[in-house]
């Protein structure tokens, strides 16, 4: 992979990493400053709790993204950046430009997404299972 491209990607990843760290620091500061008001009613408390849960989820997502960025930076340093972890083929520069912490090529990513959808299908079935029911049409 060209050195100029790698340098640009490393700068982009480092910038994204710093933005996430700054955002997490801000959320932590806001969380420390936020205290429950004794005058809040049940609805206000429920709304406050929901907001905290949303922020926690977003923070988890940011932590995942931060981990992906750090892994990508390590792969650059190790000379393994831009190689698909599944098929070991080179990941297209256009993909890396759009999603610089990509670990998989487009084909392997699609395969994983198809597999994930296939794994979820039984759970999406809204029909309740009845394990104790006897099939009257069964001869046994």
VEXDREN-2710 file (C-alpha; in Angstrom, 1 decimal):
% VEXDREN-2710
k/r/px/py/pz
1/UNK/0.0/0.0/0.0
2/UNK/1.3/3.4/-0.8
3/UNK/3.0/5.3/2.0
4/UNK/1.1/8.5/1.3
5/UNK/-2.2/6.7/1.6
6/UNK/-1.2/5.0/4.9
7/UNK/0.0/8.3/6.3
8/UNK/-3.4/9.9/5.4
9/UNK/-5.3/7.0/7.0
10/UNK/-3.2/7.1/10.1
11/UNK/-3.9/10.8/10.5
12/UNK/-7.6/10.3/9.9
13/UNK/-7.7/7.4/12.5
14/UNK/-5.7/9.4/15.0
15/UNK/-8.1/12.4/14.6
16/UNK/-11.2/10.1/15.0
17/UNK/-9.6/8.6/18.1
18/UNK/-9.0/12.0/19.7
19/UNK/-12.6/13.1/18.9
20/UNK/-14.0/10.0/20.6
21/UNK/-11.8/10.5/23.6
22/UNK/-12.8/14.1/23.9
23/UNK/-16.5/13.2/23.6
24/UNK/-16.2/10.5/26.3
25/UNK/-14.4/13.0/28.6
26/UNK/-17.2/15.5/28.1
27/UNK/-19.8/12.9/28.8
28/UNK/-18.0/11.9/32.0
29/UNK/-17.8/15.5/33.1
30/UNK/-21.5/16.0/32.4
31/UNK/-22.4/12.8/34.3
32/UNK/-20.5/14.0/37.3
33/UNK/-22.2/17.4/37.2
34/UNK/-25.7/15.9/36.8
35/UNK/-27.4/15.2/40.1
36/UNK/-31.0/14.2/40.6
37/UNK/-33.2/17.0/41.7
38/UNK/-35.4/16.1/44.7
39/UNK/-38.2/18.1/43.1
40/UNK/-38.4/15.8/40.1
41/UNK/-41.6/13.8/39.6
42/UNK/-41.8/10.2/38.4
43/UNK/-41.9/11.1/34.7
44/UNK/-38.9/13.4/35.0
45/UNK/-37.0/10.7/36.8
46/UNK/-37.9/8.1/34.2
47/UNK/-36.9/10.5/31.4
48/UNK/-33.6/11.2/33.1
49/UNK/-33.0/7.4/33.5
50/UNK/-33.8/6.8/29.9
51/UNK/-31.3/9.6/28.8
52/UNK/-28.6/8.0/31.0
53/UNK/-29.3/4.6/29.4
54/UNK/-29.1/6.1/25.9
55/UNK/-25.8/7.8/26.7
56/UNK/-24.4/4.5/28.1
57/UNK/-25.3/2.7/24.9
58/UNK/-23.7/5.4/22.8
59/UNK/-20.7/5.3/25.0
60/UNK/-20.4/1.5/24.5
61/UNK/-20.7/2.1/20.7
62/UNK/-18.0/4.7/20.9
63/UNK/-15.8/2.4/23.0
64/UNK/-16.2/-0.3/20.3
65/UNK/-15.3/2.2/17.6
66/UNK/-12.3/3.4/19.6
67/UNK/-11.1/-0.2/19.9
68/UNK/-11.5/-0.7/16.2
69/UNK/-9.5/2.5/15.5
70/UNK/-6.7/1.4/17.9
71/UNK/-6.6/-2.0/16.3
72/UNK/-6.3/-0.3/12.8
73/UNK/-3.5/1.9/14.0
74/UNK/-1.7/-1.2/15.4
75/UNK/-2.2/-2.9/12.0
76/UNK/-0.6/0.0/10.3
77/UNK/2.4/-0.1/12.6
78/UNK/2.7/-3.9/12.1
79/UNK/2.4/-3.6/8.3
80/UNK/-0.8/-5.6/8.2
81/UNK/-3.2/-2.8/7.5
82/UNK/-5.5/-3.1/4.5
83/UNK/-5.4/-6.9/4.5
84/UNK/-8.7/-8.7/5.0
85/UNK/-8.7/-10.8/8.2
86/UNK/-10.8/-13.5/6.6
87/UNK/-9.5/-14.1/3.0
88/UNK/-6.2/-12.2/3.4
89/UNK/-6.8/-10.3/0.2
90/UNK/-6.1/-6.6/0.0
91/UNK/-9.0/-4.4/1.0
92/UNK/-9.9/-1.8/-1.6
93/UNK/-8.6/1.7/-0.9
94/UNK/-12.0/3.2/-1.5
95/UNK/-13.4/1.1/1.3
96/UNK/-10.6/2.0/3.6
97/UNK/-11.0/5.7/2.7
98/UNK/-14.7/5.5/3.6
99/UNK/-14.3/3.2/6.7
100/UNK/-10.6/3.4/7.7
101/UNK/-10.9/0.8/10.5
102/UNK/-12.3/-1.9/8.2
103/UNK/-10.9/-5.3/8.9
104/UNK/-12.7/-7.1/6.1
105/UNK/-13.1/-6.7/2.4
106/UNK/-16.5/-6.1/1.0
107/UNK/-17.2/-9.7/0.0
108/UNK/-16.2/-11.1/3.5
109/UNK/-18.2/-8.4/5.3
110/UNK/-21.3/-9.3/3.2
111/UNK/-20.8/-13.0/4.0
112/UNK/-20.6/-12.1/7.8
113/UNK/-23.8/-10.0/7.5
114/UNK/-25.6/-12.8/5.7
115/UNK/-24.6/-15.3/8.3
116/UNK/-25.7/-12.9/11.1
117/UNK/-29.1/-12.5/9.4
118/UNK/-29.4/-16.2/9.0
119/UNK/-28.6/-16.8/12.7
120/UNK/-31.2/-14.2/13.8
121/UNK/-34.1/-15.7/11.8
122/UNK/-35.3/-18.2/14.4
123/UNK/-35.4/-15.6/17.1
124/UNK/-37.5/-13.3/14.9
125/UNK/-40.2/-15.9/14.6
126/UNK/-43.1/-14.5/16.7
127/UNK/-44.9/-17.9/16.9
128/UNK/-44.6/-19.1/20.5
129/UNK/-43.1/-22.6/20.8
130/UNK/-45.0/-25.2/22.7
131/UNK/-42.6/-27.9/23.8
132/UNK/-45.2/-29.8/25.8
133/UNK/-47.8/-30.1/23.0
134/UNK/-48.4/-33.5/21.4
135/UNK/-48.9/-33.7/17.7
136/UNK/-52.2/-35.6/17.3
137/UNK/-51.3/-36.4/13.7
138/UNK/-48.2/-38.3/14.7
139/UNK/-48.4/-42.1/14.7
140/UNK/-46.1/-42.5/17.7
END
